[in-house]
Amino acid sequence: MRSARIAAAVIGVAALGLTACDGAPDAGGPAASGGSLADGRSFTMALPSDPGTLDPAMTVMAGAIQVDRFLYDPLVHVAKDGGVTAGLAEKWEADTTTARFTLRPGLTCADGAPLTARDVAANIAFVADPENRSPLAGVFVNPGTKVKADSRTRKITVTSKIPDAFLLRNVGMVPMACGKGLADRGALAQGQHGTGMFTLTEAVPGDHYTLTRRKDYTWGPGTWKAGQKGLPDKVHIRVIANETTAANLLLSGELNAASLGGPDQQRLLGRGQFHADSASARGEMWFNQAPDRPTRDEPVRRALARAVDLGDIGKVLTAGTGKPSRSLISIDPKACKDDTVAGKLPTHDVRAAKSLLDEAGWKETADGVRVKNGKRLTLTLVYSSQLGQPAASAAELVQKAWQDVGADVTLKGVDNTGINQVVAGNASWDAAVLPLGLALPPQLRPFVSGPKPPDGTNFAHIENETYAALADKASRMPGTKGCPTWSRAESALVASVDVVPFVDAVVPTFGAGARFEMSHGSITPSSVRMYGN
């Protein structure tokens, strides 16, 4: 039941290990920051919900990924231009089935113990073993992958039975824990035994987490140097669910950073507040194609998609700040840049939607709810309550549109636990507006093909033979050589209305008294710089 571990923030799955900042961020200079670079400061940031487990191999929740980026480093980092730079590894090479890494010398764990090649190999092997039910399996490390290590030469060799076009980036971004943590995953769940720049020194779940910078940490991304001015001594992560509260705390100086996706961002933008932006998927409509679900039939899916005005829904969902989706791979830097969506989404046409339902055998009745073979067209629409009122309002618009064409629609807002249940196959649903946050085409495969829950993460029970064949072909092409084939595969999903990507969000993370960079939806730890008068 590996799928049970894929939690709510599949919304942030691809953020793992992806950063790059060799020096301080170019963010307008000291004057714009309210002073000069300052040492000895604490950086306080907000998370909208508690991160839950911090075991880096057992979570894909966005909040946990952000915290873990401070605690656990990957083998390599990915720069803004998509290139790979050094992390824990100083050298690397890879094709589609084999990746080789050489660790930097002198790496240590939070407790001072050396990080060995065997420790690194054990991290990757843990994810690859299906018995461990890691949510990173099939996304970053293929099940059954074999790993060898030579601690004398600091070399690790990874061999994947399944070809992976982006094997270097996928395996290279797995967050690494130290040997003591691998022997005590309960300690990893509490953020211990890390390889990153900070250690967790206090945790009050649901309220705050305090991290302290390691003075012995010298192996940041690329050529990053430990002696740079303005690095924070501590990081305080506060759990603040209400965006208005977070905005007020930013303005009062009690917070140094907070992401604001709703209307509160407008008053900070109006003040010229510093912000670093990140783009991510926000509107993706999925249909449950399990047996006996009305949405198993493509004409029904197409009718429901045509019944709604996707443009209007997208504006509501993003408070008017979004942009039309171009791909299911939404996170920059994109390896494949083709537009796989334009011209393939069903156009808004209520009359055509009704005709499609008529032709599919769903007949109108006196009470307005269509019936086929004695069964009413009853649908449950799931959406993420974590996205706040915009998501609820958008869901209500979808509900009204589907009611107008003859469906009885129940709305269900779900939190992290609820999305867990959807992905794990433990919830009853027919349609869902749940965005995946993905950086590479292969990361989409386990969600739209292959095993279904409880044996896999194909939670919508998609069976698109064209996608499966093209994805298999593309996976055997190294790197960006397979991009045209990946794009054709993704377009096949959109054309069959298996998934309807319609809007991406641009979310600003505002800063006060600090500057930083964003990469893949979260703050890059090595980029944080503190300012003071």
C-alpha positions in Angstrom: 0.0 0.0 0.0 2.7 2.5 -1.0 0.0 4.8 -2.3 -1.2 5.4 1.2 2.0 7.4 1.8 1.4 9.8 -1.0 -0.1 12.6 1.1 -1.8 15.9 0.4 1.1 17.7 -1.0 1.7 15.7 -4.0 1.1 19.4 -4.7 4.7 19.8 -3.8 6.3 16.5 -4.6 9.0 17.8 -7.0 10.5 20.2 -4.6 12.8 17.5 -3.2 16.4 18.4 -3.5 16.0 21.0 -6.2 17.9 24.2 -5.5 20.8 26.2 -6.6 22.4 29.3 -5.0 26.1 29.8 -4.9 25.8 33.2 -3.2 23.4 35.7 -1.9 20.2 36.3 -4.0 20.1 39.2 -6.3 17.1 40.9 -4.8 17.5 44.6 -5.1 20.4 45.3 -2.7 20.6 46.4 0.9 18.5 49.6 0.5 15.5 47.7 -0.8 15.9 45.3 2.2 15.9 47.9 4.9 19.6 47.8 5.8 22.9 45.9 5.3 23.7 42.2 5.5 23.6 41.2 9.2 25.0 38.3 11.0 23.6 36.6 14.2 20.0 37.0 13.2 17.1 34.5 13.2 15.0 33.9 10.1 11.3 33.4 10.9 8.9 31.9 8.3 5.4 30.7 8.1 3.9 27.3 7.0 0.2 27.0 6.5 0.0 23.6 8.2 2.0 21.3 10.3 4.5 19.4 8.3 3.8 16.0 9.9 6.5 13.4 9.7 10.0 14.8 8.7 11.4 11.5 7.6 12.6 12.6 4.2 12.0 9.2 2.5 8.4 8.9 3.9 6.8 12.2 3.0 5.8 14.2 0.0 4.0 16.9 1.9 5.0 20.4 0.8 5.5 21.6 4.4 7.7 18.7 5.3 9.7 19.1 2.1 10.4 22.8 3.0 11.5 21.9 6.5 13.6 18.9 5.3 15.4 21.1 2.8 17.1 22.8 5.8 17.9 19.4 7.4 18.7 16.9 4.6 20.9 17.5 1.5 20.7 15.7 -1.8 23.6 14.4 -3.9 23.1 17.1 -6.5 21.2 20.4 -6.9 19.5 21.7 -10.0 20.3 25.3 -11.1 17.8 27.9 -12.5 18.9 26.9 -16.0 18.2 23.2 -15.4 21.9 22.3 -15.1 23.2 20.1 -12.3 25.6 21.4 -9.6 27.3 19.8 -6.7 25.6 18.8 -3.5 26.9 16.0 -1.4 28.5 14.6 -4.5 31.4 16.3 -6.2 31.3 14.2 -9.4 28.6 12.3 -11.3 27.7 10.7 -14.6 24.6 8.9 -15.7 22.7 7.3 -18.6 19.2 6.0 -18.5 20.0 2.9 -16.4 23.1 3.7 -14.4 24.2 6.6 -12.4 27.6 7.0 -10.6 28.3 9.5 -7.9 31.5 10.4 -6.0 31.0 12.1 -2.6 32.8 15.2 -1.5 35.5 14.5 1.1 34.9 15.4 4.7 31.1 15.2 4.8 29.7 14.9 8.3 26.3 14.3 10.0 24.6 16.6 12.4 26.3 14.8 15.3 29.7 15.0 13.8 29.9 11.4 12.5 31.2 10.9 8.9 28.7 10.5 6.1 29.8 7.4 4.2 29.1 6.1 0.7 27.3 3.1 2.3 25.0 5.5 4.2 24.1 7.2 0.9 23.5 3.8 -0.8 21.3 2.7 2.0 19.1 5.8 1.6 18.5 5.0 -2.1 18.0 1.3 -1.4 15.4 2.0 1.2 13.3 4.0 -1.3 13.8 1.3 -4.0 12.5 -1.5 -1.7 8.7 -1.9 -2.2 8.4 -3.3 1.3 9.3 0.1 2.7 6.4 1.8 1.0 8.3 5.0 0.4 6.3 7.6 -1.6 9.5 8.5 -3.4 9.5 5.0 -5.1 8.5 5.2 -8.7 8.8 9.0 -8.6 12.5 9.5 -7.8 13.8 5.9 -7.5 12.4 3.0 -9.5 11.3 0.0 -7.4 14.0 -2.7 -7.6 16.8 -0.3 -8.2 20.2 -1.8 -7.1 22.9 0.3 -5.3 26.6 -0.4 -4.6 28.9 1.6 -2.5 32.7 1.8 -2.0 33.4 3.8 1.2 37.1 3.9 0.5 36.7 5.7 -2.9 33.5 7.5 -1.8 31.7 6.1 -4.9 28.1 5.0 -5.3 26.7 3.2 -8.3 23.0 3.1 -8.9 21.5 0.7 -11.4 17.8 0.9 -12.4 16.0 -2.1 -14.0 13.5 0.4 -15.5 15.0 3.0 -17.9 14.8 6.5 -16.5 15.4 9.4 -18.9 16.3 11.7 -16.0 18.0 9.2 -13.8 20.7 11.6 -12.6 18.2 14.3 -11.5 15.8 11.8 -10.0 18.2 9.8 -7.9 20.4 12.8 -7.3 17.6 14.7 -5.6 16.8 12.1 -2.9 17.3 13.8 0.5 20.1 12.0 2.4 19.9 11.0 6.1 22.8 9.7 8.1 23.4 6.1 9.2 22.0 6.4 12.7 18.8 7.7 11.3 18.5 4.9 8.8 18.6 2.6 11.9 16.0 4.6 13.7 13.3 6.0 11.4 11.4 7.3 14.4 14.3 9.8 14.9 14.1 10.7 11.2 10.4 11.4 11.6 11.5 14.0 14.2 14.0 15.6 11.9 17.2 14.1 13.4 20.4 12.7 11.9 20.6 15.1 9.0 23.1 16.1 6.4 21.9 19.7 5.8 22.9 23.2 6.9 20.7 23.1 10.0 19.7 20.8 12.8 16.3 20.7 14.5 16.7 21.8 18.1 13.0 22.3 19.1 9.7 21.0 17.8 6.2 21.8 19.0 3.9 20.2 16.4 1.1 22.4 15.2 2.9 25.5 16.5 6.6 25.9 15.7 9.9 24.4 14.8 13.3 25.8 15.6 16.5 25.0 13.6 20.1 25.9 14.4 22.8 26.4 11.7 25.7 24.0 11.8 29.0 25.7 12.0 30.7 22.7 10.4 28.6 22.8 7.2 30.7 23.7 4.2 29.2 21.8 1.3 26.3 24.0 0.0 25.1 24.0 -3.6 27.9 24.4 -6.2 30.6 26.7 -5.0 28.7 28.0 -2.0 30.9 29.2 0.9 30.1 29.0 4.6 31.7 32.3 5.5 29.2 34.5 3.6 27.7 37.4 5.5 24.0 37.5 6.4 23.5 33.8 7.0 20.9 33.2 9.7 22.0 31.5 12.9 18.6 30.1 13.5 15.4 29.4 11.6 12.0 29.6 13.3 9.2 27.9 11.4 5.8 28.9 12.6 2.5 27.1 11.7 0.1 29.9 10.7 -3.0 28.6 8.8 -4.6 32.0 8.2 -3.0 34.1 5.4 -4.3 37.4 6.7 -2.6 36.7 10.0 0.6 35.8 8.2 0.4 39.0 6.1 -0.1 41.1 9.3 2.9 39.5 11.0 5.0 40.2 7.9 4.0 43.9 8.1 4.7 44.0 11.8 8.2 42.5 11.4 7.4 39.3 13.3 7.8 37.2 10.2 10.6 37.3 7.7 8.8 35.2 5.1 5.4 33.9 4.1 3.7 32.6 1.0 0.4 34.3 0.2 -1.7 32.8 -2.6 -5.0 34.7 -1.8 -6.2 38.3 -1.8 -3.9 39.4 1.0 -1.0 39.4 -1.4 -2.5 42.5 -3.1 -1.9 44.8 -0.1 1.7 43.7 0.2 2.3 44.0 -3.6 0.8 47.5 -3.3 3.5 48.4 -0.7 6.3 47.3 -2.9 7.2 44.5 -0.5 10.0 42.2 -1.6 8.8 38.9 -2.9 10.2 35.8 -4.7 7.7 34.0 -6.9 7.1 30.4 -7.7 4.8 28.9 -10.3 2.9 25.7 -9.7 -0.1 23.8 -10.9 -3.3 25.0 -9.3 -6.2 23.7 -11.4 -6.1 20.1 -12.6 -9.4 18.2 -12.9 -9.2 14.4 -12.5 -12.0 11.9 -13.1 -12.3 8.5 -11.3 -12.3 5.8 -14.0 -12.7 2.9 -11.7 -15.3 0.3 -12.7 -18.9 1.4 -12.2 -18.1 5.1 -12.0 -20.0 7.2 -14.5 -16.7 9.1 -15.3 -15.1 5.9 -16.6 -16.8 6.7 -19.9 -14.9 9.3 -22.0 -18.2 10.9 -23.3 -19.2 11.6 -19.7 -15.8 13.1 -18.8 -15.9 15.2 -22.0 -19.4 16.4 -21.2 -18.5 17.4 -17.7 -15.4 19.3 -19.0 -17.4 21.1 -21.6 -20.1 22.1 -19.1 -17.7 24.3 -17.1 -16.0 27.5 -18.2 -12.5 26.6 -17.3 -11.3 30.2 -17.8 -13.7 31.5 -15.2 -13.0 28.6 -12.8 -9.3 29.3 -13.1 -9.7 33.0 -12.3 -11.7 32.2 -9.1 -9.2 29.5 -8.1 -6.2 31.8 -8.4 -7.9 35.1 -7.3 -7.3 36.3 -10.9 -3.5 35.9 -10.7 -3.2 32.6 -12.6 -2.2 31.7 -16.1 -3.5 29.0 -18.4 -1.7 25.6 -18.0 0.8 24.6 -20.6 1.7 21.2 -19.3 1.1 18.8 -16.4 4.8 19.4 -15.7 4.5 22.8 -14.1 7.6 23.5 -12.0 10.5 25.5 -13.4 13.1 24.9 -14.6 11.4 22.6 -17.0 13.4 20.0 -18.9 10.7 19.7 -21.6 9.1 23.0 -22.6 6.4 22.0 -25.1 2.8 23.2 -24.7 0.9 19.9 -24.4 -2.4 21.6 -23.5 -3.3 24.3 -26.0 -5.9 23.3 -28.5 -6.7 20.0 -26.7 -8.9 21.1 -23.8 -12.7 20.7 -24.4 -14.2 24.0 -25.2 -17.1 25.4 -23.1 -20.4 24.5 -24.7 -23.3 23.6 -22.4 -25.5 22.5 -25.3 -22.8 20.1 -26.5 -22.3 18.8 -23.0 -26.0 17.9 -22.8 -25.9 16.2 -26.2 -22.9 14.1 -25.1 -24.8 13.0 -22.0 -27.8 12.2 -24.1 -25.8 10.1 -26.5 -24.1 8.3 -23.6 -27.5 7.1 -22.4 -28.0 9.5 -19.5 -31.6 10.7 -19.9 -33.2 13.8 -18.4 -35.9 13.3 -15.8 -38.5 15.5 -14.2 -36.4 16.3 -11.1 -33.5 17.5 -13.3 -31.1 14.6 -12.5 -30.2 12.4 -15.3 -30.6 8.6 -15.1 -29.1 5.6 -17.0 -30.3 2.1 -16.4 -32.0 3.2 -13.3 -28.9 4.8 -11.8 -28.9 8.6 -11.1 -26.0 10.7 -12.3 -24.6 11.3 -8.8 -21.1 12.8 -8.5 -18.8 13.6 -5.6 -16.4 16.4 -6.4 -13.3 16.6 -4.1 -11.2 19.7 -3.8 -8.3 20.7 -1.5 -9.6 22.7 1.4 -5.9 23.8 2.1 -6.2 26.2 -0.8 -8.8 28.2 1.1 -11.9 30.0 0.0 -10.8 30.4 -3.6 -10.9 26.6 -3.9 -14.3 26.4 -2.3 -15.7 29.1 -4.5 -14.3 27.4 -7.6 -15.8 24.1 -6.6 -19.2 25.7 -6.2 -19.0 27.0 -9.7 -18.2 23.6 -11.0 -21.1 22.1 -9.0 -23.6 24.6 -10.4 -22.4 24.0 -14.0 -22.8 20.2 -13.6 -26.1 20.6 -12.0 -27.3 22.6 -15.0 -26.5 19.7 -17.3 -28.3 17.1 -15.1 -25.9 15.9 -12.4 -26.5 15.6 -8.7 -23.2 17.0 -7.3 -21.9 16.8 -3.7 -18.8 18.9 -2.8 -16.2 17.6 -0.4 -13.3 19.7 0.7 -10.5 17.6 2.0 -7.3 18.2 4.0 -4.0 16.3 4.0 -5.6 13.2 5.5 -8.5 13.4 3.0 -6.2 13.6 0.0 -4.3 10.7 1.4 -7.5 8.7 1.3 -8.2 9.7 -2.3 -4.8 8.8 -3.5 -4.8 5.6 -1.5 -8.1 4.5 -2.9 -9.9 4.7 0.5 -12.3 7.5 -0.4 -15.4 7.7 -2.6 -15.1 10.3 -5.3 -15.9 10.9 -9.0 -14.1 14.0 -9.8 -11.3 16.0 -8.1 -9.6 19.3 -8.5 -6.2 18.4 -7.1 -3.0 19.7 -8.6 0.2 17.7 -8.9 3.5 19.6 -8.6 5.9 17.9 -11.0 9.3 18.9 -12.4 10.1 16.0 -14.8 7.9 14.0 -17.2 8.8 10.6 -15.7 7.4 11.7 -12.3 3.9 11.8 -13.9 3.9 8.1 -14.9 3.0 6.4 -11.6 0.0 8.8 -11.2 -1.5 8.2 -14.6 -0.5 4.6 -15.6 0.4 1.3 -14.1 -0.8 -0.1 -10.7 -3.8 1.3 -9.1 -4.4 1.6 -5.3 -3.6 -0.1 -3.1 -0.6 -1.4 -5.1 0.3 1.9 -6.8 -0.5 5.6 -7.2 -2.7 5.5 -10.4 -5.4 6.9 -8.2 -7.8 7.8 -11.1 -7.6 4.3 -12.6 -6.4 5.7 -15.9 -5.8 3.2 -18.7 -4.5 5.3 -21.7 -2.6 2.9 -23.9 -1.2 5.7 -26.1 0.3 7.4 -23.1 1.7 4.2 -21.7 3.4 3.2 -25.0 4.8 6.7 -25.6 6.0 7.1 -22.0 7.8 3.7 -22.2 9.5 4.8 -25.4 10.5 8.2 -24.0 11.9 6.7 -20.8 14.6 5.0 -22.9 15.8 8.3 -24.4 18.4 10.1 -22.2 17.5 13.6 -20.9 15.8 16.1 -23.1 16.2 13.9 -26.2 12.9 12.3 -25.3 11.0 15.5 -24.8 9.0 15.4 -28.0 7.8 11.9 -27.1 7.0 12.8 -23.5 5.0 15.7 -24.8 3.0 13.5 -27.2 2.3 11.1 -24.3 1.1 13.9 -22.1 -1.1 15.3 -24.9 -2.8 11.9 -25.2 -4.0 12.2 -21.6 -5.4 15.7 -22.2 -7.0 14.7 -25.5 -8.8 11.8 -23.8 -10.0 13.9 -20.9 -8.1 11.7 -18.5 -6.9 14.8 -16.8 -7.8 18.5 -17.5 -5.0 20.9 -16.6 -6.5 24.4 -16.9 -4.7 26.9 -14.6 -1.3 27.5 -13.0 -0.7 29.8 -10.0 2.1 32.3 -9.5 2.5 32.4 -5.7 4.6 35.2 -4.2 6.6 34.5 -1.0 7.0 37.9 0.7 10.1 38.8 2.7 10.7 41.4 5.4 14.2 41.9 6.8 15.5 39.1 4.7 16.1 38.1 1.1 15.9 34.6 -0.4 15.3 32.7 -3.6 12.6 30.2 -4.4 13.1 27.0 -6.2 10.4 24.5 -6.9 7.8 25.9 -4.6 9.9 26.4 -1.5 12.6 28.6 0.0 16.2 27.7 -0.9 17.9 27.4 2.5 21.4 28.4 1.2 19.9 31.6 -0.4 18.6 33.1 2.8 20.3 36.4 3.8 19.4 38.6 6.8 19.4 42.4 6.7 19.4 45.0 9.5 19.9 48.7 10.0 
